[in-house]
Amino acid sequence: MTVTRSDGPGARRAGAAAVEFDLTAHWRERARGREGWDNAPALVRDLSARFTATVAEAIERAGGVPGRTETEFVAATWYGTSHVAEVMHEQLREAGPKWLDPEQFLHYSPHAMVSAAALDLGLGGASATLVGPDAEFQAVTHAVRRIRSGRAATVVVAEYESLTPFAAAPCPDGPGTAAGAPPKGRATALVLTAGDGRGPSLTVHRSGDGADPAAGRAGTTVRTAGPGLLRLLADAEEPLVVVSQAAGLRDALVLG
């Protein structure tokens, strides 16, 4: 069977950047319990700085973005800033008077990473953060549709992950995990633009049950979406089809 409908011409991958980083310091502070609480905000500021730097590098590789104040920004993550969330939870469970460092609230929401990067880089368009296993796929499709519909000329799509020990425990095959060692943190950013600029095209295809998004694309690699999707799209040089893993969905991203 063939793809039943394409959502138009899609977008162009104009620039990309990716980074992995060591989470040992975070895990060490988490293992200290109460004694490590005071260091949680500073460590998350470091994660935020790494994320912002990755987005900045992608924009630089794209040759900049015209109209930064209209550039949109969408990000994806599994667990967000769970380091601070876990510390706040532990503090509130303590017996006796409850206290929270006000600075921690700045880093509590998963959207805090996007807010900080947008403010630092002057990106003034609409922004959003999606959470969950299919979030990267949905973030990219959202960006492509915003561009295809003419609502945005440029959208930055990014993802970040910095698993805590608590989050990693039930997720041994999750993003960046490795047996016997703290998982690697990571961040990836893509700059997607409208028009016929440089970079491969990226389109969203809608299909019926059993449809084959790679039909008529001889030699095209077909992958199922999962953690690291943005890194896959950032590194890909050959045509690629990525199918959503969400139950009941048959949408596909086609890079080519």
Buried (B, 14 or more C-beta within 10 A) or exposed (E): EEBEEBBBBBBBBBBBBBBBBEBEBBBEBBEEEEEBBEBBBEBBBBBBEBBBBBBBBBBEBBEEBEEBEBBBBBBBBBBBBBBBBBBBEBBEEEEEEEEEBEEBEBBBBBBBBBBBBBEBBEBBBBBBBBEEBBBBBBBBBBBBBBBBEEEBBBBBBBBBBBBBBBBBEEBEEBBBBEEEEBBBBBBBBBBBBBEEEEBBBBBBBBBEEEBBBBEEBEEBBBBEBBBBBBBBBBEBEEBBBBBBBBEEBBBBBBBB
